Amino acid sequence: MDSPRITPGIETGIQHISESVFVGLCRTVGTSQQVAMRRDVTDINEMVINKATKSHMNMRMWSGSYREGFRMKGSDVDFMCWFNNHPVIWDLSQTQFYNVHRHSLILSVSSESPPGFTLLQLLQPRASNRVISALVTMNGGRYISSSKYREITCSAVVPNSTVHGPCGSGAIGGLLEYDTAQCFVCDFWPPSASSWIDRCHTWPQPQVVRDIVRSGCHFVAIGHKLGNHESNEWRISFSLAEQKLVYSMNHCQFLTYGLLKLFLKEVINNGLGENEKLLCSYHMKTAVFWTIQQNTIPNWCPQNLLKCFWYCFKLILKWVYEGVCPNFFIPENNMFLSNIHGEAQNRLFVRLFGFYEKGLASLLHSPSLRSYITNVLYNPRLSICTDEHTLISETEFDKEMFSEMFARNSIDSSDLYLNMKYLNTIEQLIFSPLTQCQVFMLQVFTTSFLQSAAFTLQNMYSNTTENKLMYIADRMSCDMLKLTAKFGCISDRLYTAMYYYKTLRYTEALSVIEMTKVNLAQPYVMYDETVDTERYTEAVGGQSWSTKLRHAVAWNIKLDHRIIYINELMTEQMVSSQNHASVLLIPPLVVLHMLEFLCYRHIDTMRAQAALNDLQVLVHHDQGVYVDVGLRDISWQILGICQQISGNLQAALYSYQQSLTQDPLHEIQSATLMRIHELG
């Protein structure tokens, strides 16, 4: 079982193929710069949320593949939530670190549970309603039942989620899969994992070990299938520790982990039914952890990538043969115990051993990697450059970075007080040791928070009879929106136009619209990931991200359902909100032409019709360049609304009917049917 090979007996060229696969993985998984950027954006998002909501509100932590930096097709979004005032302790002596009047303490009782699992005993009568509802009485004490808690909290984060393991699961927009785990936190490292600290001689580094131990652990709501108290037990989760370990990997180690994930999905599990997929990504990650720590491979580099993969694969094969997969932190916890044994274990071993006998030729079954291997096999003298800086252009990196930032710029900021806390948090974070990417992300956050605050303030004082209060609120809102024009991207200026329209200042709104129209028409503008690379590079190549954002980037307009931006879209926001969507995402040019039409209605009917014609041409004929396919439901809806306002009821009916045939991303079908009914 020693040597990786393409075919039995042929050992030459492995390093060359490894370099080619390294390049392929950099393009599939990401370069080290891309992975670092993804982590930075996610980390600062979490930092802002948790620092601003640090009292007793729900704390949140991204976990899983997305947090680790993967963006491969099928990567799901996992996050864990917990109450900050319900800490778990390992023994009663640790109560001294908490204010018992402000914290509801929970004691971990693991004497009757398998390794890695525990019971959670509530020590005080005071606790949140969801905890009280999940209590059971055992051995004279009150314990939190994991099964009850899981059922109660399944849809706490995202409505209509279904129970999947310890999580509430579902898909956002029918596309992005998510798992949300409502859990408990412990500030102390588990005594049962103390041996892990002693094992860390070479990896991870001492400062990483200290950071991990200081960060404690979590408890997720699932028991051991073979335990005595399965429905009441909780699993000790090392998600935060694992995230820190993955962050501490070098890029070759991370790509080896990515290669194992691809191999699992595209080769090992290919053609198997869901019940037959016994190995999971967590087993792959565990194998990489053990391989790194045991120092099996002295040099993790592009030339050794396939050798690294082979050692990890052999370790997994050994585990399956023995029926033992030791948890990295608590080795006594055999993660195969409940499902990989008997006949299922034998079938899995036979399958894996078949891939082992083929050697690295097994990788040819992977669609993601096949071409990178065959290119070298057919062209053994092919020159391969593994310099990551040559594998992705500046424009490609910018496109992904802006996409990542705008996707993460979704913090709830409809509450004015919370909005101010977010802004105050950003002010404090600016002086923290942050990466350049994280500082830039704070700029994006600031723009979003100021926009939300401006409209929230206007909504609060729009009906007041106190002219002075309304005047002060308006001045503050205008000042905040003027600031966003300095910080934000081109399309952010449309929020100012929306505000002016909402406050009946049509001339001012049209002035902003005209300037924005000129900016959006520039051939180098990156338009929601659509960009002319050559012209973008000529215009802003080599300049700061802030300059690029302000002069060469446009993104979709986001309308939070708890804030009224345009009265004409209140019905759509209300219906979408009732169907558990949180925002409307609208293409910038659709918003621009809509506002142009609505404003000119009050000033110049001919120009209003011209704006409506522009909107109609855009929605009818765009090929996914300016109107993303996923946003066609709201785009057709807006066209119909404008046509209905203009009196062209037949055209409006056609537009509404088209809206109903699109992908229902925004869940506005009921609003569309209501508007069709209004047409008579």
C-alpha positions in Angstrom: 0.0 0.0 0.0 2.9 2.3 -0.3 3.2 4.0 -3.7 0.7 6.2 -5.5 0.6 5.2 -9.2 -1.3 6.0 -12.3 -1.2 2.3 -13.4 0.4 -0.6 -11.5 4.1 -0.6 -12.0 4.4 2.9 -13.5 5.8 5.4 -11.1 7.3 8.1 -13.4 5.8 11.5 -13.9 3.9 11.6 -10.6 5.3 14.9 -9.6 4.5 16.4 -13.0 0.9 15.2 -12.8 0.7 16.5 -9.2 1.6 19.9 -10.5 -1.1 19.8 -13.1 -3.7 18.6 -10.5 -2.5 21.4 -8.2 -3.3 23.9 -11.0 -6.6 22.2 -11.6 -7.5 22.4 -7.9 -6.5 26.1 -7.7 -9.0 26.7 -10.5 -11.7 24.4 -9.0 -11.2 25.1 -5.3 -9.4 28.4 -5.4 -5.9 29.9 -5.1 -4.6 30.7 -1.6 -5.5 34.4 -2.2 -9.1 33.6 -3.1 -9.5 31.3 -0.1 -8.0 33.9 2.2 -10.4 36.5 0.8 -13.4 34.3 1.3 -12.5 33.7 4.9 -11.7 37.3 5.6 -15.2 38.4 4.3 -17.0 35.7 6.3 -14.9 36.4 9.5 -15.6 40.2 9.4 -19.3 39.6 8.8 -19.5 37.4 11.8 -17.4 39.8 13.9 -19.7 42.7 13.2 -22.8 40.8 14.0 -21.6 39.2 17.2 -19.9 42.3 18.6 -23.1 44.4 18.0 -25.4 41.8 19.5 -23.3 40.6 22.4 -25.8 40.8 25.2 -28.3 37.9 25.4 -29.3 37.8 21.8 -28.6 34.9 19.5 -24.8 34.6 18.7 -24.0 33.2 15.3 -21.0 31.3 13.8 -20.5 30.3 10.2 -19.1 26.7 9.9 -18.7 23.9 7.4 -17.3 24.1 3.9 -18.3 27.7 3.2 -16.5 29.0 6.3 -13.4 27.0 5.5 -13.2 28.7 2.1 -14.7 26.2 -0.3 -17.0 27.5 -3.1 -17.3 24.3 -5.1 -20.7 23.4 -6.6 -22.7 21.7 -3.9 -20.9 23.4 -1.0 -23.6 24.1 1.6 -23.8 26.9 4.1 -23.7 25.9 7.8 -24.0 28.1 10.8 -24.4 27.6 14.5 -26.5 29.8 16.8 -26.6 30.0 20.6 -27.7 32.2 23.5 -24.8 34.0 25.0 -26.3 33.8 28.5 -26.8 30.0 28.7 -23.1 28.8 29.1 -22.2 25.2 29.7 -19.7 24.3 32.4 -17.8 21.0 33.0 -17.8 21.1 36.8 -19.4 23.2 39.5 -16.2 25.1 40.4 -16.5 26.9 37.1 -19.6 28.8 38.3 -17.3 31.3 39.9 -16.6 32.8 36.4 -20.3 33.7 35.8 -22.9 36.1 37.3 -25.6 33.6 38.3 -28.2 36.4 38.2 -27.4 37.1 34.5 -26.5 33.6 33.2 -28.6 30.4 33.2 -25.8 27.8 33.9 -25.9 24.4 32.4 -23.8 21.4 33.6 -22.3 18.8 31.3 -22.9 15.3 32.8 -21.0 12.8 30.6 -20.6 9.8 33.0 -23.4 7.8 31.3 -22.7 8.8 27.7 -20.3 7.4 25.0 -17.1 9.4 24.4 -17.8 12.7 22.6 -21.4 12.9 24.0 -22.9 14.2 27.1 -26.2 15.2 29.0 -26.9 18.8 29.7 -28.4 19.6 33.1 -30.0 22.9 33.8 -28.8 24.2 37.1 -31.1 27.1 37.6 -34.9 27.6 37.3 -34.5 30.6 35.0 -33.9 30.0 31.3 -35.3 30.9 27.9 -38.7 29.5 26.9 -37.2 27.2 24.3 -34.9 25.6 27.0 -37.8 25.3 29.5 -39.9 23.6 26.8 -37.2 21.0 26.1 -36.6 19.9 29.7 -37.0 16.3 30.9 -36.6 14.9 34.4 -33.9 12.3 34.9 -32.1 11.1 38.0 -33.8 13.8 40.0 -32.4 16.6 37.8 -33.8 18.6 34.9 -32.0 17.9 31.6 -32.3 19.5 28.2 -33.6 16.9 25.7 -31.6 17.2 22.5 -34.5 15.7 20.4 -37.1 18.1 21.9 -34.8 21.1 21.5 -34.0 20.1 17.9 -37.8 20.0 17.1 -38.5 23.3 18.8 -35.6 25.2 17.2 -35.5 23.6 13.8 -37.1 26.6 12.1 -35.8 29.3 14.5 -33.4 30.8 12.0 -35.0 30.0 8.7 -38.8 29.2 8.6 -40.0 25.9 7.2 -36.7 24.2 7.7 -36.7 20.4 8.1 -34.8 18.4 10.8 -31.5 16.9 9.4 -29.2 15.4 12.0 -28.7 18.1 14.7 -29.7 20.9 12.2 -32.6 22.6 10.5 -32.0 22.2 6.8 -33.4 23.6 3.6 -32.5 25.5 0.4 -32.5 29.3 -0.1 -34.2 30.2 -3.3 -34.3 26.5 -4.1 -30.5 26.6 -4.8 -28.2 27.2 -1.9 -28.5 24.5 0.7 -28.1 25.4 4.4 -27.9 23.7 7.8 -28.5 25.7 11.0 -27.7 24.2 14.4 -29.2 25.7 17.5 -26.6 24.8 20.1 -25.0 25.7 23.4 -21.5 27.1 24.0 -18.9 26.3 26.6 -16.0 28.6 27.3 -13.7 25.8 28.5 -11.9 23.0 26.7 -13.5 19.6 27.3 -11.5 17.4 29.8 -12.1 14.4 27.6 -10.1 16.2 24.8 -7.1 17.1 27.0 -5.0 14.4 25.4 -5.3 16.3 22.1 -3.2 19.2 23.6 -0.4 16.8 24.5 -0.4 15.4 20.9 0.3 18.8 19.3 4.1 18.6 19.1 4.6 19.6 15.4 1.1 20.7 14.3 -0.7 23.0 14.8 1.6 25.7 16.1 1.5 26.5 19.9 -0.3 29.8 19.4 -3.0 28.0 17.4 -3.3 25.4 20.1 -3.7 28.1 22.8 -6.3 29.9 20.7 -8.3 26.7 20.2 -8.2 25.7 23.9 -9.2 29.3 24.9 -12.2 29.2 22.5 -13.8 26.2 24.2 -16.4 24.1 22.3 -20.1 23.8 21.5 -22.9 21.2 21.9 -25.2 20.2 19.1 -28.6 18.6 19.5 -28.0 14.9 18.6 -27.2 11.9 20.7 -25.2 8.7 19.9 -27.3 6.1 18.2 -25.9 3.4 20.5 -26.0 5.5 23.7 -28.3 4.9 26.6 -29.9 8.3 26.3 -29.9 8.9 22.5 -32.9 11.3 22.5 -31.5 13.4 25.4 -27.8 13.4 24.7 -25.8 16.2 23.0 -22.7 15.8 20.8 -19.6 17.8 21.7 -18.9 19.9 18.6 -15.4 21.1 17.7 -16.5 23.2 14.7 -14.6 26.3 15.9 -11.5 24.3 16.6 -11.7 22.6 13.2 -12.1 26.0 11.5 -8.9 27.2 13.2 -7.1 24.1 12.1 -8.2 24.4 8.5 -7.1 28.1 8.6 -3.7 27.0 9.8 -3.1 24.6 6.9 -0.8 25.6 4.1 -2.5 25.7 0.7 -1.3 22.3 -0.5 -2.8 20.8 2.6 -6.0 22.6 2.0 -6.1 21.5 -1.6 -5.5 17.9 -0.5 -8.6 18.2 1.7 -10.4 19.7 -1.3 -9.2 16.8 -3.5 -10.5 14.3 -1.0 -13.9 16.0 -1.0 -14.0 15.9 -4.8 -12.9 12.3 -4.9 -15.6 11.4 -2.4 -18.4 13.2 -4.3 -17.4 12.4 -7.9 -15.8 9.0 -7.5 -16.5 7.1 -4.2 -20.2 8.2 -3.8 -20.9 8.4 -7.6 -23.9 6.2 -8.5 -24.7 5.3 -4.8 -28.1 5.9 -3.2 -28.3 8.3 -0.3 -28.4 5.4 2.2 -25.3 3.8 0.7 -23.1 7.0 1.1 -21.5 6.0 4.4 -18.4 8.2 4.1 -18.8 12.0 4.4 -16.7 15.1 4.0 -16.1 15.1 7.8 -14.2 11.8 7.5 -12.0 13.3 4.8 -11.2 16.3 6.9 -10.4 14.0 9.9 -8.0 12.0 7.7 -6.1 15.2 6.7 -5.9 16.3 10.3 -4.4 13.0 11.4 -2.0 12.8 8.5 -0.7 16.3 9.1 -0.3 15.9 12.8 1.4 12.5 12.6 4.0 14.1 10.3 3.7 11.3 7.7 4.6 13.7 4.9 7.5 16.1 5.6 6.9 18.3 2.6 3.4 19.4 1.5 4.0 21.1 -1.8 2.5 21.0 -5.4 5.0 18.4 -6.5 3.8 16.1 -3.7 0.1 16.8 -3.9 -0.9 13.3 -5.2 1.4 11.6 -2.7 -0.4 13.6 0.1 -3.7 12.5 -1.3 -2.6 8.9 -1.5 -1.5 8.8 2.2 -4.8 10.2 3.3 -6.7 7.8 1.1 -4.8 4.9 2.5 -5.6 6.0 6.0 -9.3 6.1 5.2 -9.0 2.6 3.7 -7.3 1.4 6.9 -10.1 2.9 9.0 -12.8 1.2 6.9 -10.9 -2.2 7.1 -10.7 -1.9 10.9 -14.1 -0.3 11.4 -12.6 2.5 13.5 -12.4 6.2 12.6 -11.0 8.0 15.6 -12.3 11.5 16.3 -9.4 13.9 16.0 -10.0 15.5 19.4 -11.4 12.5 21.3 -9.9 9.4 19.7 -12.1 7.2 21.9 -15.0 8.4 19.9 -15.2 5.9 17.0 -17.1 7.8 14.3 -17.8 4.6 12.4 -19.4 2.8 15.3 -23.1 3.6 14.4 -23.1 3.0 10.6 -19.9 1.4 9.2 -19.9 -2.2 10.4 -20.9 -5.6 9.3 -22.0 -6.1 5.6 -22.1 -2.3 5.0 -18.5 -2.1 6.1 -17.4 -5.0 3.9 -19.1 -3.5 0.8 -17.5 -0.1 1.4 -14.0 -1.7 1.9 -14.4 -3.7 -1.4 -15.4 -0.5 -3.2 -12.5 1.5 -1.8 -10.0 -1.3 -2.3 -11.0 -1.4 -6.0 -10.0 2.2 -6.3 -6.8 1.5 -4.4 -5.9 -1.3 -6.9 -6.4 1.1 -9.8 -4.0 3.6 -8.1 -4.2 7.2 -9.0 -5.9 6.2 -12.3 -9.1 6.3 -10.1 -8.8 10.1 -10.3 -9.6 9.8 -14.0 -13.2 9.1 -12.9 -13.4 12.7 -11.6 -14.8 15.1 -14.2 -13.3 18.0 -12.4 -9.7 16.6 -12.6 -9.6 14.3 -15.6 -8.4 16.8 -18.1 -5.5 18.0 -15.9 -4.3 14.4 -15.6 -4.7 13.4 -19.3 -3.0 16.7 -20.5 0.2 15.6 -18.8 -0.2 11.9 -19.8 -0.5 12.9 -23.4 2.0 15.7 -23.3 4.8 14.5 -20.8 6.9 17.5 -21.7 4.2 20.0 -21.0 5.5 23.0 -19.0 3.3 23.7 -15.9 3.6 26.8 -13.8 2.4 26.4 -10.2 2.8 30.1 -9.4 -0.7 31.0 -8.1 -0.5 34.6 -9.1 -0.6 33.5 -12.8 -3.6 31.3 -12.3 -6.2 34.0 -11.8 -6.3 37.5 -13.3 -6.9 40.7 -11.3 -10.3 41.1 -12.9 -11.4 37.5 -12.1 -10.3 38.0 -8.5 -12.1 41.3 -8.2 -15.3 39.8 -9.7 -15.3 37.0 -7.1 -14.4 39.3 -4.3 -17.2 41.8 -5.0 -19.6 38.9 -5.4 -18.5 37.5 -2.1 -18.8 40.9 -0.4 -22.3 41.7 -1.7 -23.5 38.2 -0.8 -22.2 38.6 2.8 -23.6 42.2 3.0 -27.0 40.9 4.3 -27.0 41.8 8.0 -30.4 42.8 9.3 -30.3 46.5 9.8 -34.0 47.6 9.8 -33.9 48.5 13.5 -32.5 52.0 13.9 -31.0 51.3 17.3 -29.3 48.1 16.1 -28.2 50.0 13.0 -26.4 52.5 15.2 -24.8 49.7 17.1 -23.5 48.2 13.9 -22.0 51.5 12.8 -20.4 52.0 16.3 -19.0 48.4 16.0 -17.5 49.3 12.7 -15.9 52.4 14.2 -14.3 50.3 16.9 -13.1 47.6 14.5 -11.4 50.0 12.2 -8.6 50.3 14.9 -8.3 46.5 15.2 -5.6 44.4 13.4 -7.6 43.7 10.2 -6.6 42.6 6.7 -6.9 45.0 3.8 -9.9 42.9 2.6 -11.7 43.2 5.9 -11.2 46.9 6.1 -12.7 47.2 2.6 -15.6 45.0 3.7 -16.3 47.4 6.6 -16.6 50.2 3.9 -19.3 48.1 2.1 -21.1 47.5 5.4 -21.0 51.2 6.3 -22.7 52.0 3.0 -25.5 49.5 3.6 -26.1 50.5 7.2 -26.3 54.2 6.3 -28.8 53.5 3.5 -31.0 51.4 5.9 -30.8 54.1 8.6 -31.8 56.8 6.2 -34.9 55.1 5.0 -35.8 53.8 8.5 -35.6 57.3 9.9 -37.7 58.7 7.1 -40.3 55.9 7.7 -40.4 56.8 11.4 -41.1 60.5 10.9 -43.0 60.6 7.6 -46.4 60.9 9.4 -45.4 63.2 12.2 -47.1 66.5 12.6 -44.0 67.9 14.2 -42.4 69.8 11.2 -39.2 70.4 13.1 -38.7 66.7 13.8 -39.5 65.8 10.2 -37.0 68.4 9.0 -34.2 67.1 11.3 -34.9 63.5 10.3 -34.8 64.4 6.6 -31.6 66.3 6.9 -30.0 63.4 8.7 -31.3 60.9 6.1 -30.0 63.1 3.2 -26.6 63.5 4.9 -26.3 59.7 5.4 -27.2 59.0 1.7 -24.6 61.6 0.6 -22.0 59.7 2.5 -23.0 56.4 0.8 -22.3 58.1 -2.6 -18.7 58.5 -1.4 -18.3 55.0 -0.1 -20.5 52.9 -2.3 -20.6 51.5 -5.8 -22.3 53.2 -8.8 -25.7 51.6 -8.2 -25.8 52.6 -4.6 -26.6 56.1 -5.8 -30.0 54.8 -6.8 -30.9 54.7 -3.1 -30.6 58.4 -3.0 -32.8 58.7 -6.1 -35.4 56.4 -4.4 -35.3 58.6 -1.3 -35.8 61.8 -3.3 -38.7 60.2 -5.2 -40.3 59.0 -1.9 -40.1 62.5 -0.5 -41.6 64.0 -3.7 -38.4 65.7 -4.9 -38.6 64.5 -8.4 -36.2 67.0 -10.0 -33.5 66.0 -7.5 -34.2 62.3 -8.1 -33.9 62.8 -11.8 -30.6 64.6 -11.4 -29.1 61.6 -9.5 -30.6 59.2 -12.1 -29.0 61.0 -15.0 -25.6 61.0 -13.5 -26.0 57.3 -12.5 -27.1 56.5 -16.1 -24.0 58.1 -17.5 -21.8 56.1 -15.0 -23.6 52.8 -15.7 -23.2 53.2 -19.5 -19.4 53.1 -19.3 -18.0 50.0 -21.1 -15.7 49.0 -18.3 -18.4 48.7 -15.6 -18.5 45.4 -13.8 -22.2 44.7 -13.7 -23.1 41.9 -11.2 -20.2 39.7 -12.3 -20.6 40.6 -16.0 -17.6 42.5 -17.2 -15.5 43.3 -20.2 -12.1 42.2 -18.8 -9.9 44.2 -21.1 -11.8 47.5 -20.7 -12.1 47.0 -16.9 -8.3 46.4 -16.7 -7.6 49.5 -18.8 -9.8 51.7 -16.7 -9.1 50.7 -13.1 -6.5 47.9 -13.3 -4.0 48.3 -10.4 -6.1 50.8 -8.5 -7.4 50.3 -5.0 -10.6 48.3 -4.4 -12.3 51.4 -3.0 -11.6 53.2 -6.3 -12.8 50.3 -8.3 -16.0 50.0 -6.2 -16.9 53.7 -6.6 -16.1 54.0 -10.3 -16.4 50.6 -12.0 -18.8 48.4 -10.1 -22.7 48.1 -10.1 -24.6 45.5 -8.2 -28.2 44.5 -7.6 -30.4 46.8 -5.5 -31.5 45.2 -2.2 -34.8 46.2 -0.6 -35.2 44.9 3.0 -38.8 43.9 3.6 -39.0 45.7 6.9 -38.2 49.1 5.3 -40.4 50.9 2.8 -38.3 52.3 0.0 -40.9 52.8 -2.8 -44.6 52.8 -2.1 -45.3 51.2 -5.5 -43.5 48.0 -4.3 -45.0 47.7 -0.9 -47.4 44.9 -2.1 -44.4 42.9 -3.4 -42.4 43.4 -0.3 -45.3 42.4 2.0 -46.1 39.2 0.0 -42.5 38.2 -0.3 -42.0 38.7 3.4 -45.0 36.6 4.2 -43.4 33.8 2.2 -40.3 34.0 4.3 -38.1 35.8 1.8 -36.2 38.7 3.5 -35.3 41.0 0.5 -36.1 41.9 -3.0 -33.1 41.9 -5.3 -33.6 44.1 -8.3 -31.2 44.8 -11.3 -29.9 48.4 -11.1 -31.1 49.3 -14.6 -34.6 48.1 -13.8 -34.7 50.3 -10.7 -33.2 53.2 -12.7 -35.8 53.1 -15.5 -38.6 52.5 -13.0 -37.6 55.6 -11.0 -37.1 57.6 -14.2 -40.6 56.7 -15.3 -42.2 57.4 -11.9 -40.5 60.8 -11.6 -41.2 62.0 -15.1 -44.9 61.2 -14.7 -45.1 64.3 -12.5 -43.0 66.5 -14.8 -42.9 65.4 -18.5 -45.3 62.7 -19.9 -43.3 62.2 -23.1 -40.1 61.5 -21.2 -42.0 59.2 -18.9 -43.1 57.2 -21.9 -39.5 57.1 -23.2 -38.3 55.8 -19.8 -41.1 53.1 -19.9 -40.0 52.1 -23.4 -36.4 51.8 -22.2 -37.6 49.6 -19.3 -39.7 47.4 -21.7 -36.8 46.9 -24.1 -34.5 46.0 -21.2 -36.8 43.4 -19.7 -38.0 41.9 -23.0 -34.7 41.6 -24.8 -31.9 41.3 -22.2 -30.0 38.0 -22.5 -28.9 37.8 -18.8 -26.3 40.6 -19.1 -28.2 43.3 -17.2 -31.2 41.3 -15.9 -30.0 38.2 -14.2 -32.1 35.1 -15.0 -32.9 34.7 -11.3 -34.3 38.2 -11.0 -36.7 38.1 -14.0 -39.7 37.6 -11.7 -39.4 40.9 -10.0 -38.2 42.6 -13.3 -41.3 41.6 -15.2 -43.4 42.5 -12.2 -41.9 46.1 -12.1 -42.5 46.5 -15.8 -46.1 45.5 -15.3 -46.6 47.9 -12.5 -45.2 50.8 -14.6 -47.4 49.8 -17.5 -50.5 49.6 -15.3 -49.7 53.1 -13.9 -49.4 54.4 -17.4 -52.8 53.0 -18.4 -51.6 50.3 -20.7 -53.5 47.5 -19.1 -53.0 44.9 -21.8 -49.3 45.2 -21.7 -49.4 45.1 -17.9 -51.3 41.8 -18.0 -48.7 40.3 -20.4 -45.9 41.4 -18.1 -47.6 40.0 -15.0 -48.2 36.7 -16.8 -44.5 36.6 -17.7 -43.6 37.2 -14.1 -45.6 34.1 -13.1 -43.6 31.9 -15.5 -40.2 32.9 -14.1 -38.1 31.2 -11.4 -40.0 32.3 -8.2 -36.9 33.5 -6.3 -38.8 36.3 -4.5 -42.1 34.4 -3.9 -44.2 37.2 -5.2 -46.8 35.1 -7.1 -49.6 36.2 -4.8 -48.8 39.8 -5.4 -48.8 39.2 -9.2 -52.2 37.5 -9.0 -53.5 40.4 -6.9 -52.4 42.9 -9.5 -53.9 40.8 -12.4 -57.2 40.8 -10.4 -57.0 44.7 -10.2 -56.8 44.9 -14.0 -60.3 43.5 -14.0 
